[in-house]
């Protein structure tokens, strides 16, 4: 794994396409010099979201999508990538007009704090996790631009989906408490029984 002290990327990378796109990718048209910047941050699911947004706005010259996701990141392994600390650098480097967040899929694991290691889902884990989410949101609130927190989708494992639903409850409460917009996408990735589906409407 990469260390946490690596220098942030300075170039505005193009979001990576999913391995099996269901339709031909659109060519990204040139953007205006003063195009509004949409910054996407989060984990590997956020990378897919960034690609989708880039495709959605491929022919819109007034809006550009910047993917600064880190596939293996989350709020648990802050020894690998500390979003609460790094987001200031990312915001300063990119100067976005709005921020889109999607994170949590990597966080179903033990959390390590100065007070010890806590099992996923324990009361101590929930407290430490919420504090990290709140620190991250405080940084975004201080930056002062609109924030859109996209809820995690269901995962293939039923147990994992239950955990994602619980995290979404936390994300929604904490995001809305600081004026961010929470976007629930759960039903777009679930069948009639609530199980994960890879293709939908």
RABEL-V609170 format. One line per field, one symbol per residue. phi: phi as a letter, one per 40 degrees, with the letter a starting at -180 (. if undefined). psi: psi as a letter, one per 30 degrees, with the letter a starting at -180 (. if undefined). Layout:
phi=???
psi=???
This chain:
phi=.ccccccccbccccdccdcbccaccccccdbcdbdcbbcbbibcccccccccccccbdbbccabbbcbcbdcciccccccacccccccccccccfccabbbaahccccadbbbdchbbcdgccccccccccccccccccccccgbdbbccccccbcccccccccccccccdccccccbgcccbcbdccbbcccgcdbcbac
psi=lllfglkkkfljlkkkklfikflkkkkjlklkegkkkjkklbafeeeeeeeeeeeegegjfgkkkjjhljeglafeiffejjeeefeeeeeeefhlflkkkjlffggilkkklffakkkkfleeeeeeeeeeeeeeeeeeeeeglkkjjklklllekeeeeeeeeeeeeeeeeeeffgglkkjjgeffgkafgglkkfka.
